[in-house]
Amino acid sequence: MHIGYVSQAGRGASDAILADVVTLLTAQGLRLAGTVQSTAERADRAQCDMDVQVLPDGPSFRISQDLGNHAKGCRLDPGALEQAVAAATARLDGADLLIVNKFGKLEAEGRGFCALIAEALGLGIPVLVGVNGLNLAAFQQFSGGLAMPCGNDPRDVVAWAAAHLPSTERQTPAREAAE
């Protein structure tokens, strides 16, 4: 079982690292499943819009709800997130690596991407997860303390991924370059 994580403070910082990792791994020919998140600032709103793209090539889902400028509650749209999970699950077959944009509130409650992460690990597919500080303890509990920090430099994260691919995957020249 190989599960790693990135955790960078700052709005969207872990998302940016994972997006860079996806670009690097895709260029090396790896088959990726999962999601990456992007945010879009809006001049007329205090909060950004949150979208996830299902790897490798979409679709994208808006996972935030527009609750207005004065709303204080959670803006996550659980229904949209579940749609993204279902779409990512449908693309898991044949993947070299599962990337999950965030182990967030739903995952801390045992929902969201938890079943997909467990399925990938059960199939021997390494998993890379973005985790914020608020949910790190829940993530460590979920992973049984086996999750490894991968650092926050995309090259280090790519090296972690390359080192944990099944040995048959590491035999190709594109994958050897990742190591």
Stockholm file with secondary structure:
# STOCKHOLM 1.0

chainA/1-179         MHIGYVSQAGRGASDAILADVVTLLTAQGLRLAGTVQSTAERADRAQCDMDVQVLPDGPSFRISQDLGNHAKGCRLDPGALEQAVAAATARLDGADLLIVNKFGKLEAEGRGFCALIAEALGLGIPVLVGVNGLNLAAFQQFSGGLAMPCGNDPRDVVAWAAAHLPSTERQTPAREAAE
#=GR chainA/1-179 SS CCEEEECCCSTTHHHHHHHHHHHHHHHTTCCEEEEEEEEECCTTCSSCEEEEEEETTCCEEECBCCCCTTCCSCCBCHHHHHHHHHHHHHTCTTCSEEEEEEECHHHHTTCTTHHHHHHHHHTTCCEEEEECGGGHHHHHHHTTTCCEECCSSHHHHHHHHHHTSCTTGGGSHHHHHHC
#=GC SS_cons         CCEEEECCCSTTHHHHHHHHHHHHHHHTTCCEEEEEEEEECCTTCSSCEEEEEEETTCCEEECBCCCCTTCCSCCBCHHHHHHHHHHHHHTCTTCSEEEEEEECHHHHTTCTTHHHHHHHHHTTCCEEEEECGGGHHHHHHHTTTCCEECCSSHHHHHHHHHHTSCTTGGGSHHHHHHC
//
